[in-house]
Amino acid sequence: MAYIPVMIALIAAAVLLGVGIFFKVSVIMVTGNDMYSETEILQAAGIKEGGNMFLISSASTGARIRRELECVDRVDVDKKYPDTVVISVTESIPMAFVRSAGGLWVIDKNAKLLKKTDDAGTAGLIAVIGAEPINPEKGASIALGQSGSVKLEYLKKFLNAVSSRGMEQLVSNLDMTNISDVVFVYQGRFTVHLGTADNAADKLALLERVAANYAENIGGKIDLSTDGEAHVIPE
């Protein structure tokens, strides 16, 4: 029976040898990237051809990519044995911009600071007024200070609601100065008073229905501050 430990050791060694020989990375695929090149993502991932498939941690690799590349919102790392790794990234989408003491910053729907920009780089983005970030840093969420925590939460709620309804190109000039009376322009012709950003998705759905009742050459003011109600003053 003394040979049993030896046999176990030999089998274990054979398994390890087989893993090292037959489960090497030979194909690495990157999908979903636009802002970052495939080379940048692979460098951040730290995965190279010839590496051992079993030594790759999907969770650690994803976390490393998000840490190195601030504008990556989500990463899925899928190991397809025997030799393929697929890295699927979801990048943060520029949606709005804010003004700080040091210039203009592009943000996504979750108020993450994506990059510093100039006036030309704000084309097609929603201007956010009254939410000046403190010490802005690329890849971080907007910091508005302790007193601005509710304002930040409302900003995220509103931008997410706009995104979910596909209204990014219909909303402009978002004024967050007074969080009890959030104001923005809709379709370039209606000044909308949202009240707070609570139930923002429902209020935007109501806004779409109400605005559809007016000809394209008619604008005015729409008050949505009371849940479930829309008060219109055409111009």
Order of alpha helices (4+ residues) and beta strands (2+ residues): alpha-beta-alpha-alpha-beta-beta-beta-beta-beta-beta-alpha-beta-beta-beta-alpha-beta-beta
